[in-house]
Amino acid sequence: MVQIVGNRSDFVENGSKMRIWLGAWLGFGIWLGARLGFEIWLEARLGAAQIWRACGSLVFFLGRVGYSAEISDGECGPPRAPIDLIFAPLSSLHNAVYSADGTEVLSPIVLSNATPYKTFLELVPNNTLPDDFTRALKYSDYSSATTKINLAVDKLPQFQCCKLNHPDAGPQHVGTIHIGSESMEEIDLACQDAVNGVPSRRPVIEMTIPSVLDKTISPPGKHVINLFVQYTPYKPSDGSWGDSAYRESFAQKCFSLIEEYAPGFSSSIIGYDMLTPPDLEREIGLTGGNIFHGAMGLDSLFLMRPVKGWSSYRTPLQGLYLCGSGTHPGGGVMGAPGRNAAHVVLQDVEKP
Ligand SMILES: Cc1cc2nc3c(=O)[nH]c(=O)nc-3n(C[C@H](O)[C@H](O)[C@H](O)COP(=O)(O)OP(=O)(O)OC[C@H]3O[C@@H](n4cnc5c(N)ncnc54)[C@H](O)[C@@H]3O)c2cc1C
């Protein structure tokens, strides 16, 4: 029996099948190792894992490029309101995209970076797709157990391991700060809680403090703290994320854990906002709250992403392409799915 980590396909008994899986995992491991190695090198060179205004500035500059493209070519550019419906094909030449504000945009090419599930099971009329494609999407794994907590605090955490008690930012506040998860057993227990349907009793917390690097996002003396928290089931069996007392108790559990490492943390909190998996789904359109637009198990990568037979960014609807993390090579702030999709679109457009 082979346990495949990060993937619930628990065992593969057939010998040759097993070799293929292990071979693929080895290849994936080499790729992952190379990527990790590069990240460690980068971190060693830069001395910090955070980049000033990181994702925010990327989005800002991409937005500027998008809008200048729209100005120079009236038909190109992002719609300004949420999309309600993609109807394709309206004719052999045009697809139609309808925004919630009633705007209709006609275009021969439509690219969607909403999740494949959202694109096809929520935005496209359901009688326009082949049954096997719809079925495969319906049963794709969008499970997730990630929660984001954004906090405003009136002083920086004082980590007792640093034996400092100084209000100013030091190197310990820069980069990603890991709270708890001091052993594999502890991480495993946190994960097992979620597998059993309840939020981790001792969650795995990654903390970043972007205001240490970017002074423009908080008033002087105050700070912004982001917590990336695992593991929180989408539908807990012992309560509901819709219940404010249940939410508050989980948030307090996270703050108490941080308090163990940085006494005084709880009393420094001015306010916080918590995004559980259902909140990530509702507010950012992440199906199941999955931050990568679908599980990144081996059975949903490469030629199986988003579903077997449709990994080329093309879709069963002519002119409608996928370009987000739900396509190969998956989630992460890297732009690779978009770059690949753009090449496929260019190939199709340039076909005689
Ligand atoms: C809390 C969190 C932490 C993360 N941490 C990391 C990390 O440390 N490193 C890393 O590499 N990646 C991280 N990721 C993942 C990374 O953010 C994603 O992989 C990446 O943003 C995916 O880009 P995308 O363009 O494919 O999709 P998205 O960034 O999800 O963009 C999809 C867009 O479509 C929009 N949309 C959905 N439905 C509609 C509609 N009907 N009409 C109009 N617009 C719609 C959404 O609002 C969204 O803006 C994290 C994600 C989250 C949520």
Ligand as a Chemical Component Dictionary entry (heavy atoms), coordinates in Angstrom:
data_LIG
# 
_chem_comp.id                   LIG 
_chem_comp.type                 NON-POLYMER 
_chem_comp.pdbx_formal_charge   0 
_chem_comp.three_letter_code    LIG 
# 
loop_
_chem_comp_atom.comp_id 
_chem_comp_atom.atom_id 
_chem_comp_atom.alt_atom_id 
_chem_comp_atom.type_symbol 
_chem_comp_atom.charge 
_chem_comp_atom.model_Cartn_x 
_chem_comp_atom.model_Cartn_y 
_chem_comp_atom.model_Cartn_z 
_chem_comp_atom.pdbx_ordinal 
LIG C1  C1  C 0 -5.413  33.428 1.441   1  
LIG C2  C2  C 0 -4.586  33.044 0.237   2  
LIG C3  C3  C 0 -3.222  32.883 0.373   3  
LIG C4  C4  C 0 -2.437  32.522 -0.712  4  
LIG N1  N1  N 0 -1.081  32.417 -0.553  5  
LIG C5  C5  C 0 -0.311  32.161 -1.617  6  
LIG C6  C6  C 0 1.110   32.164 -1.513  7  
LIG O1  O1  O 0 1.668   32.394 -0.447  8  
LIG N2  N2  N 0 1.842   31.908 -2.632  9  
LIG C7  C7  C 0 1.266   31.657 -3.839  10 
LIG O2  O2  O 0 1.972   31.455 -4.820  11 
LIG N3  N3  N 0 -0.092  31.660 -3.961  12 
LIG C8  C8  C 0 -0.877  31.909 -2.902  13 
LIG N4  N4  N 0 -2.240  31.926 -3.033  14 
LIG C9  C9  C 0 -2.820  31.504 -4.316  15 
LIG C10 C10 C 0 -2.777  32.586 -5.350  16 
LIG O3  O3  O 0 -3.333  33.771 -4.816  17 
LIG C11 C11 C 0 -3.600  32.105 -6.547  18 
LIG O4  O4  O 0 -3.058  30.886 -7.021  19 
LIG C12 C12 C 0 -3.590  33.128 -7.652  20 
LIG O5  O5  O 0 -4.113  34.363 -7.222  21 
LIG C13 C13 C 0 -4.432  32.596 -8.765  22 
LIG O6  O6  O 0 -4.535  33.543 -9.781  23 
LIG P1  P1  P 0 -5.706  33.406 -10.810 24 
LIG O7  O7  O 0 -5.630  34.566 -11.719 25 
LIG O8  O8  O 0 -5.707  32.041 -11.403 26 
LIG O9  O9  O 0 -7.058  33.487 -9.952  27 
LIG P2  P2  P 0 -7.562  34.554 -8.887  28 
LIG O10 O10 O 0 -6.448  35.398 -8.362  29 
LIG O11 O11 O 0 -8.396  33.775 -7.908  30 
LIG O12 O12 O 0 -8.475  35.478 -9.777  31 
LIG C14 C14 C 0 -9.759  35.080 -10.203 32 
LIG C15 C15 C 0 -10.561 36.342 -10.275 33 
LIG O13 O13 O 0 -11.833 36.060 -10.864 34 
LIG C16 C16 C 0 -12.765 36.871 -10.206 35 
LIG N5  N5  N 0 -14.102 36.349 -10.452 36 
LIG C17 C17 C 0 -14.638 35.174 -10.026 37 
LIG N6  N6  N 0 -15.909 35.082 -10.443 38 
LIG C18 C18 C 0 -16.172 36.208 -11.158 39 
LIG C19 C19 C 0 -17.313 36.688 -11.857 40 
LIG N7  N7  N 0 -18.459 36.009 -11.921 41 
LIG N8  N8  N 0 -17.228 37.901 -12.471 42 
LIG C20 C20 C 0 -16.077 38.616 -12.430 43 
LIG N9  N9  N 0 -14.948 38.198 -11.791 44 
LIG C21 C21 C 0 -15.015 37.011 -11.164 45 
LIG C22 C22 C 0 -12.352 36.802 -8.745  46 
LIG O14 O14 O 0 -12.908 37.853 -8.002  47 
LIG C23 C23 C 0 -10.846 36.916 -8.883  48 
LIG O15 O15 O 0 -10.420 38.247 -8.866  49 
LIG C24 C24 C 0 -3.050  32.305 -1.969  50 
LIG C25 C25 C 0 -4.436  32.493 -2.109  51 
LIG C26 C26 C 0 -5.201  32.856 -1.029  52 
LIG C27 C27 C 0 -6.704  33.062 -1.197  53 
# 
loop_
_chem_comp_bond.comp_id 
_chem_comp_bond.atom_id_1 
_chem_comp_bond.atom_id_2 
_chem_comp_bond.value_order 
_chem_comp_bond.pdbx_ordinal 
LIG C1  C2  SING 1  
LIG C2  C3  SING 2  
LIG C2  C26 DOUB 3  
LIG C3  C4  DOUB 4  
LIG C4  N1  SING 5  
LIG C4  C24 SING 6  
LIG N1  C5  DOUB 7  
LIG C5  C6  SING 8  
LIG C5  C8  SING 9  
LIG C6  O1  DOUB 10 
LIG C6  N2  SING 11 
LIG N2  C7  SING 12 
LIG C7  O2  DOUB 13 
LIG C7  N3  SING 14 
LIG N3  C8  DOUB 15 
LIG C8  N4  SING 16 
LIG N4  C9  SING 17 
LIG N4  C24 SING 18 
LIG C9  C10 SING 19 
LIG C10 O3  SING 20 
LIG C10 C11 SING 21 
LIG C11 O4  SING 22 
LIG C11 C12 SING 23 
LIG C12 O5  SING 24 
LIG C12 C13 SING 25 
LIG C13 O6  SING 26 
LIG O6  P1  SING 27 
LIG P1  O7  DOUB 28 
LIG P1  O8  SING 29 
LIG P1  O9  SING 30 
LIG O9  P2  SING 31 
LIG P2  O10 DOUB 32 
LIG P2  O11 SING 33 
LIG P2  O12 SING 34 
LIG O12 C14 SING 35 
LIG C14 C15 SING 36 
LIG C15 O13 SING 37 
LIG C15 C23 SING 38 
LIG O13 C16 SING 39 
LIG C16 N5  SING 40 
LIG C16 C22 SING 41 
LIG N5  C17 SING 42 
LIG N5  C21 SING 43 
LIG C17 N6  DOUB 44 
LIG N6  C18 SING 45 
LIG C18 C19 SING 46 
LIG C18 C21 DOUB 47 
LIG C19 N7  SING 48 
LIG C19 N8  DOUB 49 
LIG N8  C20 SING 50 
LIG C20 N9  DOUB 51 
LIG N9  C21 SING 52 
LIG C22 O14 SING 53 
LIG C22 C23 SING 54 
LIG C23 O15 SING 55 
LIG C24 C25 DOUB 56 
LIG C25 C26 SING 57 
LIG C26 C27 SING 58 
# 
